[in-house]
């Protein structure tokens, strides 16, 4: 039974490492930022359409990036 407890601890550490890597994946290059801004001005909040122009990026990543960078909370 101790082995099972140990393996579950390892998996929780792995999931935290994945969360950290997802946060660092929100680092966008200047080209990606420019393209996202330009596409947003053309098509609005159609994140999947914008993501289709940027290899390796999901619509969720782009929306999260946009909201964290350009969110207008007054």
N, C-alpha and C positions, 0 to 999 in steps of 0.2 A: 504494500500500500504506500510506503514511503516513496517509492519510485514514481507512482502516479502523481503524488503531490508535487514532487520535484519537477516533473515534466510540465505540469500546469503552470508553475511559476515561470518556467522558461518561456512558455507560449505567451504569457502576459507581458514579459519583457520584450519579446519579439513584436507584439502588437504596439507597444509604446514606441519602439524604434521605427515601425512603419509610419506611425502618426507624425513623428519628427521628420521623417524623410518626405512626407507629403507636404508639410509646412515649408520645407526648404525648396520643394519643387515649385512653389509659388514665386520663386525668383525668376523673373522673366527678363529676357535680353532686351536691349533697346529696340531691336528690329521687331520683336514680338509685341512690345508695348506700342510701338508705332502702328503696327498692323491692326492690333486690337482697337486702338483709338480710331483709326481710319474706318475700319469695318463697322464699328459701333455707330459712327456718324452716318454711314450708308444704310445699314440694315437695322439699327436699334438693338434691342435686347434679344436678338436671335442667336443665343450663345452657341448652339450646335452648328449653325452656319459659319460663325466665326472660327470655331474650333476645327472645322473641316479645312480651313486654310493654314492651320498651324500644326504640323506633324508632332505627334506625341502629347498633345494637350487635349483634355476633355472639356466639354461644355461646362461642367461643374467647376473645374479649375479656373476657367476664364471668368465665369460669373463671380466666383469668390474673389479673384484678383480684382475685378472691376469694382465690386462692392467695397472691398477694403481700401481701394485706392481713390475712388471717385464718389464714394457715398456722400450724399448731402443730407446730413441730419441737422436740422435747424431747431 
